[in-house]
Amino acid sequence: MKTCKITVLKTLMMDDLAKEHASDTFTKCPQHRVGDVFLGSYAKPDGFCDEAWKAIYQYVFALSNQTADFSFKGWVETPGTAI
């Protein structure tokens, strides 16, 4: 099984949704910083956010097994990359 490099490209918080639905103390997740790098395959890398892993694990697994093309009909130009 191939290992995938996972890079944090951006951290986001939807201020409008947070204002409408979250408490006043709600902030964007402090666990990751832009530029953080992890290596993964089938298991969540140590120190990786559980919720972020739930969002990307299927892509990491597929890329690790070289079973998927994530070009999304031209959306992603770099082969072997999912964003």
Buried (B, 14 or more C-beta within 10 A) or exposed (E): EEEBEBEBEEBEEEEEEBEEEEEEEEEEEEBBEEEBEBEBBEEBBEEBBEEBBEEBBEBBBBBBEEEBEBBEEEEBEEEEEBE
